[in-house]
Amino acid sequence: MRNLIAATLEKHPLPPPCDRGSYTVISPKKKGVPRIIREYIDTYIATTGDAYNLQVWNRNPVGESIQIEYAFGENLHERDVRFVIVRVNPHTFKVRSIFLLSSDYIVKHFGKFSRPTIKHQVIISDKTRRKILETHPPILYYPDTARVETMVSQIYERPRASMRDKPRLGQVLALRILREKVATRLINATIEGVATKNRGQFLELLISQYLGYMPRADEPLRGSYPDLPNQALEAKVQDSPTIDLGRYTPRFEEDVPACPGFTTSDIRYLIALTDEKTGAVTGVVLCPGEKLGEHFSFVANTSYKCQRTIPMRFFDQHEGRAVHDP
C-alpha cells in the first residue's frame, strides 16, 4: 500500500526535494518519522469490523517535538505528519475509500490518543545548542503558561516553605524572577560532580541557594518530579545531546501529583548547558514544558505506540470517496 501511494504521488508534479545537507532527522534511527518522508505521510489500511484501531509508533501524534530540523530555520514536528488511511475490501483487495486525516481532526472527532507508560528523553541538537549559546545572554527563555500566570508571584520574597513542599498559590515565583535570580547567575558557574546524578544534585543545590531556600542536611535533593516541587521546577544538566526525563514528559499533557493544578505542560524546566570538559555553565534553558518541543526533539528509550479507536461507521459514511478531514 505504501509503495502504491508513493508511486501515485510521483506521477504528479511534486515540490523539489531538499538537498541532503539542508535538513537533519533528529529522531534516533528515524523512530516515529513517517516512511513517506517526502510528503510527510504515514499510511494505514482499514478493512472490516465495528472499529478501526489506529496505532502510531514512536511519536505523539499531536506533539510539538521536532522530527526534521532544516538548516534554513523551519522545522517539521510530530503533529505535522499526515495520515492516509485506505479502506480495502479484504476479499477482493480493492480500495473502497481513501482518507487523508490530520492529527487535530482525529482528536477533535474521536478523542485523544492513548498515552504510553515509558521513560522519555529529549534531544538538544548541536545546531540548537549553538543558537542558544550565540545569544546575549545565552538564555532560551519563555514566561509561564497562561494557566500558571494566575498562580505565581511577580515580586520576590524569600521562600518560607521547604523546596520539597507542594506549591502554593501566590508563593510560586514567576519565571521572570527565576531568570533574574537563577538563570543569569548560573552562567559561568561550574557544575561539580562526575556522574550525571551528582551533577543534577549540585545544580538543584545551587538553584535552591540562589532562591533563598535553606535545605536541611537530611533533605534529599533528587528522586521526585519535579525536582523542586515548591517552585514546580524541574532541573537538568545537559553536556551531551540526550537528557533523561523519566516517566513524565511535556510531550504528553497530564496532571502532576506533586503540584496540584499543574500539568506536565506547565511544569517549568531549567536546563543548564554545560561544557563537557570543565563543567562550566555556558547557557541556560528556562521555560514551561509546553515550549520544549518547539526547539528540541522528544524521544523514548524504547519503542512504543499511541492508539486511537475510530468507529467503522465513520468510514461507511464516505464509501467510494477520497476525502480530506471531512
KOLTORZA-263783 format. One record per residue (C-alpha): residue number from 1; residue in one letter; chain; x, y, z. Coordinates in steps of 0.1 Angstrom, whole numbers, plus 5000, padded with zeros to 4 digits. Layout:
<atoms>
   i aa ch   xx   yy   zz
 NUM  A  A    X    Y    Z
...
</atoms>
This chain:
<atoms>
   i aa ch   xx   yy   zz
   1  M  A 5000 5000 5000
   2  R  A 5028 5024 5009
   3  N  A 5046 5017 4976
   4  L  A 5013 5022 4957
   5  I  A 5007 5056 4973
   6  A  A 5043 5067 4967
   7  A  A 5041 5057 4931
   8  T  A 5009 5075 4927
   9  L  A 5023 5107 4942
  10  E  A 5053 5105 4919
  11  K  A 5030 5107 4888
  12  H  A 5022 5143 4897
  13  P  A 5045 5173 4900
  14  L  A 5060 5175 4935
  15  P  A 5079 5204 4951
  16  P  A 5117 5200 4945
  17  P  A 5133 5178 4972
  18  C  A 5156 5193 4998
  19  D  A 5194 5188 4994
  20  R  A 5207 5161 5017
  21  G  A 5227 5187 5037
  22  S  A 5199 5211 5042
  23  Y  A 5180 5190 5068
  24  T  A 5186 5167 5097
  25  V  A 5164 5138 5110
  26  I  A 5166 5144 5148
  27  S  A 5148 5112 5160
  28  P  A 5174 5084 5166
  29  K  A 5171 5057 5140
  30  K  A 5143 5078 5125
  31  K  A 5119 5064 5151
  32  G  A 5084 5080 5146
  33  V  A 5094 5097 5113
  34  P  A 5069 5089 5086
  35  R  A 5080 5064 5059
  36  I  A 5070 5086 5030
  37  I  A 5092 5115 5042
  38  R  A 5090 5135 5010
  39  E  A 5053 5144 5017
  40  Y  A 5054 5136 5055
  41  I  A 5028 5109 5052
  42  D  A 5021 5077 5072
  43  T  A 4999 5051 5056
  44  Y  A 4974 5027 5071
  45  I  A 4949 5000 5060
  46  A  A 4914 4996 5073
  47  T  A 4893 4966 5064
  48  T  A 4862 4955 5083
  49  G  A 4847 4953 5119
  50  D  A 4830 4976 5143
  51  A  A 4860 4999 5149
  52  Y  A 4894 5006 5135
  53  N  A 4924 5008 5159
  54  L  A 4948 5035 5146
  55  Q  A 4983 5027 5160
  56  V  A 5010 5054 5158
  57  W  A 5045 5041 5167
  58  N  A 5072 5062 5185
  59  R  A 5057 5096 5184
  60  N  A 5029 5116 5200
  61  P  A 5005 5123 5171
  62  V  A 4997 5158 5184
  63  G  A 5031 5166 5199
  64  E  A 5053 5196 5193
  65  S  A 5086 5176 5193
  66  I  A 5109 5184 5163
  67  Q  A 5115 5155 5140
  68  I  A 5131 5172 5110
  69  E  A 5153 5202 5115
  70  Y  A 5160 5224 5085
  71  A  A 5192 5244 5081
  72  F  A 5172 5274 5069
  73  G  A 5151 5277 5101
  74  E  A 5118 5259 5096
  75  N  A 5111 5226 5112
  76  L  A 5087 5197 5110
  77  H  A 5070 5184 5142
  78  E  A 5052 5153 5152
  79  R  A 5018 5170 5148
  80  D  A 5026 5178 5112
  81  V  A 5025 5141 5100
  82  R  A 4995 5134 5077
  83  F  A 4976 5102 5080
  84  V  A 4965 5084 5048
  85  I  A 4940 5056 5058
  86  V  A 4930 5034 5029
  87  R  A 4899 5012 5033
  88  V  A 4903 4979 5015
  89  N  A 4880 4950 5008
  90  P  A 4898 4921 5025
  91  H  A 4884 4896 5000
  92  T  A 4888 4914 4966
  93  F  A 4917 4936 4978
  94  K  A 4901 4965 4960
  95  V  A 4903 5000 4975
  96  R  A 4869 5012 4988
  97  S  A 4877 5047 5001
  98  I  A 4907 5069 5010
  99  F  A 4910 5093 5039
 100  L  A 4936 5120 5044
 101  L  A 4934 5130 5081
 102  S  A 4952 5154 5103
 103  S  A 4960 5147 5139
 104  D  A 4939 5177 5150
 105  Y  A 4909 5163 5131
 106  I  A 4913 5128 5147
 107  V  A 4915 5142 5182
 108  K  A 4886 5166 5177
 109  H  A 4862 5140 5163
 110  F  A 4873 5108 5181
 111  G  A 4892 5118 5212
 112  K  A 4927 5119 5224
 113  F  A 4953 5092 5217
 114  S  A 4963 5069 5245
 115  R  A 4994 5078 5265
 116  P  A 5021 5050 5268
 117  T  A 5039 5045 5301
 118  I  A 5076 5047 5291
 119  K  A 5108 5066 5300
 120  H  A 5113 5097 5279
 121  Q  A 5143 5117 5267
 122  V  A 5148 5150 5250
 123  I  A 5175 5158 5224
 124  I  A 5191 5192 5221
 125  S  A 5208 5192 5187
 126  D  A 5242 5208 5181
 127  K  A 5226 5235 5159
 128  T  A 5200 5245 5185
 129  R  A 5226 5245 5213
 130  R  A 5249 5268 5193
 131  K  A 5220 5291 5186
 132  I  A 5213 5294 5223
 133  L  A 5250 5300 5231
 134  E  A 5253 5327 5205
 135  T  A 5226 5348 5221
 136  H  A 5233 5375 5247
 137  P  A 5228 5365 5274
 138  P  A 5229 5328 5263
 139  I  A 5195 5320 5278
 140  L  A 5165 5305 5260
 141  Y  A 5136 5319 5279
 142  Y  A 5098 5318 5278
 143  P  A 5073 5331 5305
 144  D  A 5049 5309 5324
 145  T  A 5019 5293 5307
 146  A  A 4986 5313 5308
 147  R  A 4972 5289 5334
 148  V  A 5002 5293 5357
 149  E  A 5004 5331 5354
 150  T  A 4974 5334 5377
 151  M  A 4992 5314 5404
 152  V  A 5026 5330 5405
 153  S  A 5041 5359 5424
 154  Q  A 5057 5387 5404
 155  I  A 5076 5400 5435
 156  Y  A 5105 5381 5450
 157  E  A 5101 5370 5486
 158  R  A 5124 5345 5503
 159  P  A 5106 5312 5504
 160  R  A 5092 5302 5538
 161  A  A 5085 5266 5528
 162  S  A 5107 5237 5520
 163  M  A 5116 5233 5484
 164  R  A 5100 5198 5487
 165  D  A 5066 5212 5498
 166  K  A 5038 5214 5473
 167  P  A 5035 5248 5455
 168  R  A 5010 5273 5470
 169  L  A 4990 5300 5453
 170  G  A 5010 5332 5452
 171  Q  A 5042 5316 5465
 172  V  A 5055 5303 5432
 173  L  A 5079 5328 5418
 174  A  A 5073 5338 5382
 175  L  A 5097 5325 5356
 176  R  A 5107 5361 5350
 177  I  A 5121 5362 5386
 178  L  A 5138 5328 5382
 179  R  A 5155 5342 5352
 180  E  A 5169 5371 5372
 181  K  A 5177 5352 5404
 182  V  A 5189 5319 5390
 183  A  A 5194 5317 5352
 184  T  A 5217 5347 5348
 185  R  A 5237 5338 5379
 186  L  A 5243 5302 5366
 187  I  A 5261 5315 5335
 188  N  A 5299 5306 5340
 189  A  A 5291 5287 5373
 190  T  A 5307 5253 5375
 191  I  A 5286 5222 5380
 192  E  A 5306 5198 5401
 193  G  A 5304 5160 5401
 194  V  A 5313 5132 5377
 195  A  A 5281 5112 5374
 196  T  A 5250 5127 5359
 197  K  A 5231 5122 5391
 198  N  A 5257 5141 5412
 199  R  A 5258 5170 5387
 200  G  A 5220 5171 5389
 201  Q  A 5221 5172 5427
 202  F  A 5247 5200 5426
 203  L  A 5225 5220 5402
 204  E  A 5195 5217 5425
 205  L  A 5216 5228 5454
 206  L  A 5227 5259 5435
 207  I  A 5192 5268 5424
 208  S  A 5178 5264 5460
 209  Q  A 5206 5286 5473
 210  Y  A 5200 5313 5447
 211  L  A 5163 5313 5455
 212  G  A 5170 5316 5493
 213  Y  A 5159 5281 5504
 214  M  A 5176 5267 5535
 215  P  A 5179 5229 5527
 216  R  A 5182 5207 5557
 217  A  A 5212 5184 5558
 218  D  A 5190 5153 5557
 219  E  A 5168 5166 5529
 220  P  A 5171 5145 5497
 221  L  A 5179 5165 5466
 222  R  A 5166 5141 5439
 223  G  A 5141 5114 5433
 224  S  A 5109 5134 5428
 225  Y  A 5092 5150 5399
 226  P  A 5096 5179 5396
 227  D  A 5129 5183 5414
 228  L  A 5118 5214 5433
 229  P  A 5080 5209 5438
 230  N  A 5076 5241 5457
 231  Q  A 5086 5261 5426
 232  A  A 5071 5235 5401
 233  L  A 5107 5234 5387
 234  E  A 5125 5205 5370
 235  A  A 5163 5210 5368
 236  K  A 5185 5192 5343
 237  V  A 5222 5193 5333
 238  Q  A 5230 5189 5296
 239  D  A 5265 5182 5284
 240  S  A 5255 5156 5257
 241  P  A 5227 5157 5232
 242  T  A 5203 5135 5252
 243  I  A 5187 5144 5285
 244  D  A 5168 5118 5305
 245  L  A 5133 5130 5315
 246  G  A 5120 5099 5332
 247  R  A 5083 5089 5331
 248  Y  A 5069 5124 5330
 249  T  A 5073 5145 5299
 250  P  A 5056 5176 5285
 251  R  A 5052 5156 5253
 252  F  A 5021 5142 5268
 253  E  A 5000 5165 5290
 254  E  A 4988 5150 5323
 255  D  A 4983 5162 5359
 256  V  A 5013 5163 5382
 257  P  A 5005 5148 5416
 258  A  A 5033 5167 5434
 259  C  A 5020 5200 5420
 260  P  A 4982 5202 5422
 261  G  A 4968 5225 5395
 262  F  A 4998 5220 5373
 263  T  A 5002 5197 5342
 264  T  A 5033 5185 5326
 265  S  A 5029 5213 5301
 266  D  A 5030 5239 5330
 267  I  A 5060 5225 5349
 268  R  A 5089 5248 5345
 269  Y  A 5122 5235 5332
 270  L  A 5157 5248 5339
 271  I  A 5183 5231 5318
 272  A  A 5220 5241 5324
 273  L  A 5240 5237 5292
 274  T  A 5275 5228 5305
 275  D  A 5309 5223 5289
 276  E  A 5316 5186 5289
 277  K  A 5352 5190 5300
 278  T  A 5351 5218 5325
 279  G  A 5315 5216 5338
 280  A  A 5311 5253 5333
 281  V  A 5276 5265 5325
 282  T  A 5277 5281 5291
 283  G  A 5240 5286 5286
 284  V  A 5206 5281 5302
 285  V  A 5171 5270 5290
 286  L  A 5143 5283 5312
 287  C  A 5107 5278 5301
 288  P  A 5075 5259 5307
 289  G  A 5074 5223 5294
 290  E  A 5050 5232 5266
 291  K  A 5078 5252 5249
 292  L  A 5104 5225 5249
 293  G  A 5091 5207 5218
 294  E  A 5093 5239 5198
 295  H  A 5131 5238 5200
 296  F  A 5140 5202 5209
 297  S  A 5131 5167 5200
 298  F  A 5114 5142 5223
 299  V  A 5123 5105 5221
 300  A  A 5117 5074 5241
 301  N  A 5143 5048 5253
 302  T  A 5122 5020 5238
 303  S  A 5096 5015 5211
 304  Y  A 5060 5024 5220
 305  K  A 5027 5032 5204
 306  C  A 4998 5056 5208
 307  Q  A 4964 5044 5198
 308  R  A 4930 5058 5189
 309  T  A 4899 5039 5181
 310  I  A 4878 5052 5151
 311  P  A 4843 5038 5146
 312  M  A 4839 5019 5113
 313  R  A 4807 5038 5107
 314  F  A 4829 5069 5100
 315  F  A 4844 5050 5071
 316  D  A 4810 5038 5060
 317  Q  A 4797 5074 5056
 318  H  A 4823 5080 5029
 319  E  A 4821 5048 5009
 320  G  A 4836 5052 4974
 321  R  A 4852 5086 4981
 322  A  A 4885 5102 4987
 323  V  A 4882 5128 5015
 324  H  A 4904 5152 5035
 325  D  A 4893 5159 5071
 326  P  A 4856 5156 5061
</atoms>
